[in-house]
Amino acid sequence: MPQAQLMTMEEQAAIGLKAIELKKQGKLEEYDRMMKQIPLPPYLAKFAKDYFGADCLIKTGWNLTEANIEYGSDWLTK
């Protein structure tokens, strides 16, 4: 199985800029989907899991790649 790779700051910035343009156009659902492509920082993902629960975090659709790398692929089910 290939190992997940971190998104570069340049990649995150490019997504953020595209998302801002969508928001300016009033395309809020597209903006939301685009922003969720940017990895949620591990500490925020862990907080969200602890506070809202793993199911809620999964349903939101955030990119959890960095949390999976930091905490292990099974961190949501522990």
C-alpha positions as CSV (number, residue, x, y, z in Angstrom):
1,M,0.0,0.0,0.0
2,P,1.5,3.4,-0.9
3,Q,2.2,5.7,1.9
4,A,0.2,8.9,2.1
5,Q,2.1,12.1,1.3
6,L,1.8,15.5,2.9
7,M,0.4,18.3,0.8
8,T,3.0,21.1,0.2
9,M,2.2,24.6,1.5
10,E,2.2,25.7,-2.2
11,E,-0.5,23.1,-3.0
12,Q,-2.5,24.2,0.1
13,A,-2.2,27.9,-0.9
14,A,-3.3,27.1,-4.5
15,I,-6.4,25.3,-3.2
16,G,-7.1,28.1,-0.8
17,L,-6.9,30.8,-3.5
18,K,-9.2,28.8,-5.8
19,A,-11.6,28.4,-2.9
20,I,-11.6,32.1,-2.2
21,E,-12.5,32.8,-5.8
22,L,-15.5,30.4,-5.5
23,K,-16.6,32.1,-2.3
24,K,-16.4,35.6,-4.0
25,Q,-18.6,34.2,-6.8
26,G,-21.2,33.1,-4.2
27,K,-20.5,29.4,-4.8
28,L,-20.4,28.5,-1.1
29,E,-20.9,24.7,-1.4
30,E,-18.0,24.5,-3.9
31,Y,-16.0,26.7,-1.6
32,D,-16.6,24.4,1.3
33,R,-15.7,21.3,-0.7
34,M,-12.5,22.9,-1.9
35,M,-11.4,24.0,1.5
36,K,-12.0,20.5,2.9
37,Q,-9.3,19.2,0.5
38,I,-6.7,21.0,2.6
39,P,-5.5,18.6,5.3
40,L,-6.9,19.3,8.8
41,P,-4.0,19.8,11.2
42,P,-3.6,16.7,13.4
43,Y,-4.2,18.6,16.6
44,L,-7.5,19.9,15.3
45,A,-8.6,16.5,13.9
46,K,-7.9,15.0,17.3
47,F,-9.8,17.7,19.1
48,A,-12.8,17.3,16.7
49,K,-12.7,13.5,17.3
50,D,-12.7,13.9,21.0
51,Y,-15.3,16.7,21.1
52,F,-17.7,15.7,18.3
53,G,-16.9,12.0,17.8
54,A,-15.2,10.0,15.0
55,D,-18.4,9.6,13.0
56,C,-19.1,13.3,12.9
57,L,-15.5,14.0,11.8
58,I,-15.7,11.4,9.1
59,K,-19.0,12.7,7.8
60,T,-17.7,16.3,7.5
61,G,-15.4,15.1,4.7
62,W,-12.2,16.9,5.9
63,N,-8.9,15.6,4.5
64,L,-7.4,13.7,7.5
65,T,-4.2,12.7,5.7
66,E,-1.9,14.5,8.2
67,A,-3.7,13.1,11.2
68,N,-3.5,9.6,9.7
69,I,0.2,10.0,9.3
70,E,0.8,11.4,12.8
71,Y,-1.6,9.1,14.8
72,G,-1.7,6.0,12.6
73,S,-4.4,4.8,10.1
74,D,-6.6,3.4,12.9
75,W,-6.7,6.5,15.2
76,L,-10.3,7.2,14.4
77,T,-11.4,3.7,15.7
78,K,-9.3,3.6,18.8
